[in-house]
Each structure stands twice: as C-alpha cells, then as structure tokens.
Amino acid sequence: MRWLLLGFVCACGDNVTPRLRQVRYDIAGVEVPDPRLFHDLQRDEDCVATPWADGATYCTPAFTPAVYTDPICSQPLAQTADAPAGYAATYFALRGEVSLRRLRPVVSEVPPPAQYWVLDRTECIGPYAGDASMHFGALGGELDESQFVRLRRSAPQGDGRVQRIALDTDDGQRFPTGFYDRALATGCSLEHTSDVASPRCVPDAIAATLFGDASCSQPVLVAPPELPAFARYGANDCPTYAPLADDVSGQPVFGVRGGQCAPVTLPEAYELYSVGAPLELPVVTRDRGDGMRIQPITVVTGDVRVADLAVHDGELGVDCRPGLLAGTSRCLPETADTVTYFIDEQCRDPIDVALLADGSCAPQPRYALHAGEIHAIGEPVPGQLFEVSTGDRCMPHVAAPPLVAHLIGPALPAETFVAADVRY
C-alpha cells in the first residue's frame, strides 16, 4: 500500500522524550514533511515504516538482502554495488509472503567470495561466482524487531468519504500517513498530484493487461497468489479502476502485440478474472496557500486538512518536491525520462528526446531528467527519427501512440531549483 506521509502530532507526556521525528524540509521558509522518512533519535539513523515477519510494522533503516557463503544459507554477507554500509536483512516465507526477520549491521568490507548463494523464500540457490565488480561486507550480530520503534495504524478519521489515517507509536506520537476511502473500505493514494487541483484518491490495484475478447476491449486480470480487490486498465497515465468480477480461468485470452489483438497462451495454473463496472473514485482538493516564490499546498477532504509534500514554485510555475540533484537536496519538478534516437538514416547522429503522452488527461512534465541533470522540454521533434533495430539495421522510429518525441534544452544549473534543507 502506498501512503502519503503528511504531518506530525505528538501527545507525549511531560517526561517523555519522543524517539522518532519525521524528516522535514525547509524550502525557502516553508516546511513540508517527507512522505517516507523518519529519524530515530535513539539510534541516530533514518528509518521507514516496514512490515516484519511478526506481522507488525517497525521504523526500519535502509538495508540490502543478504547473500550467503555456504550452500545452506547460514553464513550471510552484504552485497552492494557501492562500498557496503548500513544493514543486510534475512527473511523467511510465511503463507507465500517473504518477510523481514532480522537485520545485521555491516561492520567491514571483505574480499569477494569465490562463490555465494542466495535465499529464495526457503530455498538456498547457487552457487554463483563471486563478482569482483561488487562490494561485500562482513556482518555484526543480529538485531530483532525489538530494537526499532513499532508503528501502529490508527482508525480512519474525518467526516468525508476520504478520511485520514495515521501511524501511532507507543510513546504517544502520531504521524498522519495516508488516506482511506470509506466507500471502498480500503486505503487510497492521490493520483497525479503534480499541478493538479483535484486529484483522485485511488486504491491499490493490479494492472489488467490482457483481454477476454478478440477485439481486446474487455480487460481481464491474471491474478497473483494473493487475490487483489481491484484492477486497473486503460491508459497508464489515466487508468480506469474496477473491482474483480467472475473467474474466467480456461477461457481464451488475447493481448495487444504490435498494435494487433492476438491470442495469448497462459500456463494452466494461472487464474483469470474479468473486471466489473468502473468505479466512481473520490477526489480531494489541493489548496495553494500564499507565499513569495514558494507556496505551501494543503490537501482538503471533508473536515480533514493535511500538508502536502509538494509546494508550488511560483517562479517556475510548477509544483515541486524534495529530491537530490547534483548531490544537494532541492525542490524538483516532475520530470520525464529521455530516450536516445538518431536524426539520420545511418544512425550516426544521436539525439536525446523526451517522450510525452499526447492528449493525456494528466498534466505532462515540463522538464526531463537526463544523465543526472534536468532539462526543459521543448516542441515536438520536427523530422523523422531513426533507431538501431534487429540485425544492427538503422530503421525509422515509429512512436507508439499516444507518445510524441519532444526536443530538450540544455542542462539547467542546479541553482535553478530552490534548496530543500533537511530538518529533524
């Protein structure tokens, strides 16, 4: 479940020192909460709400899965692309779900082992050859869940269809953490919050990418072991949400391949469900406050008012959120990714472009991220683009609708974007 962390309340007693603080950002004098991050004052480390194997949620520091130097997966090491630090985690499987069981701190870097194994649920798989390009770390003693702050989800609060929920701690702290759709009886998260005044609050859902008819108009869902309550289908940026309906396992299945609707063969063990009528989803309001360059935004739903993570940058004319750029924390706008094509029939002259969805119901990004730098997005590419296809042939690029390739400008200085200073 995706939650938007929104604020902080403490009902601590006079003699209680709160152990957790929500990480906040000072953006030109406007403070906003981080959507994921807390700071554990006792352990002096950042942490996020993470489910553990005992079924409870704890504020847990960042970790990497362990690898093992023996075929029964009893001797763990950390394995990372960079110099190992922090923690490595061990897991076990319960009812098909892999859960965090223990953390072990990385205490020192060690040479790559000649071979190692990985734990896949309850199976120890390997061996794999030690990779000299990776880093490995020796681990200290195990830490169990008692070392970390437990977080308990509160009952929904508010008089509207969309209510607020919070994470509570045993020492009396309360951190508003997300939203709850009372009509659907499930948590929901805001969709398309950048530069949108009234976003929908959408439930968690599994993408239905196949169809039950030869015209590819009736979506069906290949269900995972834990059956989801809702499916989403249609355009990725403006999907439709619907509940699951009938079990249609064993019926013909179709998918879109190369723009054509064609039969698809699924393994017999797969369960297939049709989807019901589209849901009418609730919307909330994002009120923009007063300010100079940076303007705070408040999410309003019924009698609930909570601070949004985003603020509005009046100079750039876009919403922005804290993020890292050139090694510093700044308030960054939503960005599109870039793709490299060619402008000549020999595929010798490359060009980096941003792909935007033409006619989308959601605002399209005005900036693109390329090689760690942010660029302004310009007009659509005026001519034909080319790409290297199979057999190293240079072929005309045919964009998949509704995507349109746009030019990007030069990299913008990091100082274009307002600093977002971390506060505990």
Secondary structure, 3 states (H helix, E strand, C coil): CCCCCCCCEECCCCCCCCCEEEEEEEECCEEEEEEEEEEECCCCEEEEEEEECCCCEEEECCEEEEEECCCCCCCEEEEECCCCCCEEEEEEEECCEEEEEEEEEEEEEECCCCEEEEEECCEEEEEEECCCCCEEEEECCCECHHHCCEEEECCCECCCCEEEEEEECCCCEEEEEEEEECCCCEEEEECCCCCCCCCEEEECCEECCEECCCCCCCEEEEECCCCCCEEEECCCCCCEEEEEEEECCCCCEEEEECCEEEEECCCCCCEEEEECCCCCCCECEEEECCCCCEEEEEEEECCEEEEEEEEEECCCCEEEEEEEECCEEEEECCEEEEEEEECCCCCCCEEEEEEEECCCCCCCCCEEEECCEEEEEEEECCCCCEEECHHHCEEECCCCCCEEEEEEEEECCHHHCCECEEEC
